[in-house]
Amino acid sequence: MLTDLLGRMFSAVGIPEPLPDDPFPTLSAWLADAAASGRYADANAMALATSTPDGRPSVRIVLCKAVETESGSLTFFTNYLSRKGRELAQNPHAAVVFHWPHAHRQARVEGTVERLSDRECDDYFRTRPLLSRIGATVSRQSEVIRSRADLLGQAAKVAAATCLEFGPQRPDYWGGFKLHADAVELWSGAEGRLHQRIRWRIPGSSDQSVIGARRWIREELSP
Ligand SMILES: Cc1cc2nc3c(=O)[nH]c(=O)nc-3n(C[C@H](O)[C@H](O)[C@H](O)COP(=O)(O)O)c2cc1C
């Protein structure tokens, strides 16, 4: 009984051995694995935390549209004038967390955001379904609206005005952010709540040259 219990506690957990020097290939593999599992409508959904300059936090779900192993960054798209967009303009530090219950996995990423270029935003916007492009155009995201009927009326007008041009152009208040990671924690659930937590961090991470060289320090944390 005791040996069985200890055996389960010591059994292999999800982070590859030997522990990688760079967390991004594993993060990318976990995301792909969650998508392939077929268990999630949005395997790439992540909670994004931002805060005001005086430290009042807010959090919401956004979709992670790219994981770049090379640069150690994540990309998401939103409205720059939304609550999160305004908070990020004033305080570019952000944190995200993914949770994939089917595999007992959690991944946390912290870092600094920068806006994508207009060209990158345009390129992505063109790939979006027509209705999403219309929605992005009419939504003053996070602002109080008069009524839902009014919002839908505006959407109908934009659809009528732009359908011959195959939909609206990207509004300049809509675009993407790249989150440059300076800390990543991969969490793998284990028996007895003796979960495995590995954190990678880049010390002095405001220095972009250090981030570029990806000098990750790896540490194991108590669950
Ligand atoms: C599954 C899911 C995916 C979402 N994806 C996005 C997204 O990629 N971008 C976005 O701006 N909002 C997305 N949202 C809506 C946000 O959670 C949020 O309501 C909105 O961005 C306004 O947030 P804010 O007022 O804090 O800026 C998503 C919501 C859910 C539930």
The ligand as an SDF file (V2000), in Angstrom:
LIG
                    3D

 31 33  0  0  0  0  0  0  0  0999 V2000
  -12.8660   32.0850  -25.4070 C   0  0  0  0  0  0  0  0  0  0  0  0
  -12.7220   33.5890  -25.4750 C   0  0  0  0  0  0  0  0  0  0  0  0
  -11.8270   34.1330  -26.3730 C   0  0  0  0  0  0  0  0  0  0  0  0
  -11.6690   35.5150  -26.4620 C   0  0  0  0  0  0  0  0  0  0  0  0
  -10.7270   36.0220  -27.3020 N   0  0  0  0  0  0  0  0  0  0  0  0
  -10.4970   37.3540  -27.3290 C   0  0  0  0  0  0  0  0  0  0  0  0
   -9.4140   37.8830  -28.0940 C   0  0  0  0  0  0  0  0  0  0  0  0
   -8.6250   37.1510  -28.7240 O   0  0  0  0  0  0  0  0  0  0  0  0
   -9.2760   39.2300  -28.1090 N   0  0  0  0  0  0  0  0  0  0  0  0
  -10.0900   40.0750  -27.4030 C   0  0  0  0  0  0  0  0  0  0  0  0
   -9.8930   41.2840  -27.4600 O   0  0  0  0  0  0  0  0  0  0  0  0
  -11.0890   39.5890  -26.6320 N   0  0  0  0  0  0  0  0  0  0  0  0
  -11.3130   38.2510  -26.5850 C   0  0  0  0  0  0  0  0  0  0  0  0
  -12.3160   37.7510  -25.7850 N   0  0  0  0  0  0  0  0  0  0  0  0
  -13.1610   38.7020  -25.0120 C   0  0  0  0  0  0  0  0  0  0  0  0
  -12.3980   39.1450  -23.7480 C   0  0  0  0  0  0  0  0  0  0  0  0
  -12.4100   38.1340  -22.7710 O   0  0  0  0  0  0  0  0  0  0  0  0
  -12.9450   40.4530  -23.1530 C   0  0  0  0  0  0  0  0  0  0  0  0
  -14.3300   40.3380  -22.8710 O   0  0  0  0  0  0  0  0  0  0  0  0
  -12.7460   41.6480  -24.0640 C   0  0  0  0  0  0  0  0  0  0  0  0
  -11.5090   41.6060  -24.7360 O   0  0  0  0  0  0  0  0  0  0  0  0
  -12.8260   42.9600  -23.2940 C   0  0  0  0  0  0  0  0  0  0  0  0
  -11.8520   42.9680  -22.2710 O   0  0  0  0  0  0  0  0  0  0  0  0
  -11.3460   44.3220  -21.5570 P   0  0  0  0  0  0  0  0  0  0  0  0
  -12.5750   45.1610  -21.3340 O   0  0  0  0  0  0  0  0  0  0  0  0
  -10.7170   43.8730  -20.2860 O   0  0  0  0  0  0  0  0  0  0  0  0
  -10.3770   44.9830  -22.4950 O   0  0  0  0  0  0  0  0  0  0  0  0
  -12.4680   36.3650  -25.6580 C   0  0  0  0  0  0  0  0  0  0  0  0
  -13.3790   35.8070  -24.7440 C   0  0  0  0  0  0  0  0  0  0  0  0
  -13.4730   34.4370  -24.6430 C   0  0  0  0  0  0  0  0  0  0  0  0
  -14.4300   33.8700  -23.6180 C   0  0  0  0  0  0  0  0  0  0  0  0
  1  2  1  0
  2  3  1  0
  2 30  2  0
  3  4  2  0
  4  5  1  0
  4 28  1  0
  5  6  2  0
  6  7  1  0
  6 13  1  0
  7  8  2  0
  7  9  1  0
  9 10  1  0
 10 11  2  0
 10 12  1  0
 12 13  2  0
 13 14  1  0
 14 15  1  0
 14 28  1  0
 15 16  1  0
 16 17  1  0
 16 18  1  0
 18 19  1  0
 18 20  1  0
 20 21  1  0
 20 22  1  0
 22 23  1  0
 23 24  1  0
 24 25  2  0
 24 26  1  0
 24 27  1  0
 28 29  2  0
 29 30  1  0
 30 31  1  0
M  END
$$$$
